[in-house]
Amino acid sequence: MPIPAPVIQPGQEAFASNVQYVGNSETFLDPVVVASVEWDPYGTNFQPSVEISATQDLEFAPLIALVNCATAGVTVTLPDPGTFEGKTVTIQKMDATANAVTIATVSGTIYGGTSTITTQYAARDYTAVNNTTYVGWVGR
């Protein structure tokens, strides 16, 4: 008769039940697994997306911002690069109007990339850098 699997709550540690023994020696043991509310089975650093249709300051990274400029141009302000070093924000324009998405920064500068998006479905990636040489966002 099989043993029923235990119910694991978020934050609880769980041990794998597939330990194999040969004689008296242990040959395989899975590492401790911690249950999570936000499950990311492939370790992809899941990036949430937000839809923006008016000027907005972004408050976290990594992030995908889908911007709709159908009624007017929209300014998207990147968060402090010192707080989100190494994280990337992707900004994509979703409409076909001539209105532009303008990218600004709370602090630091944007290096190596454009700070406006004017074409439908065009996207820009910005990665936060915070070191002794440069503090800001690197765009591509």
Sequence and secondary structure as in RCSB ss.txt:
>XXXX:A:sequence
MPIPAPVIQPGQEAFASNVQYVGNSETFLDPVVVASVEWDPYGTNFQPSVEISATQDLEFAPLIALVNCATAGVT
VTLPDPGTFEGKTVTIQKMDATANAVTIATVSGTIYGGTSTITTQYAARDYTAVNNTTYVGWVGR
>XXXX:A:secstr
         TT EE  S  EEETTEEEE    EE  SS  TT      EEEE S EE   SSEEEEE  SSS EE
EEE  TTTSTT EEEEEE   SS  EEEEESSSEEESS SEE STT EEEEEEEESSS EEEEE 
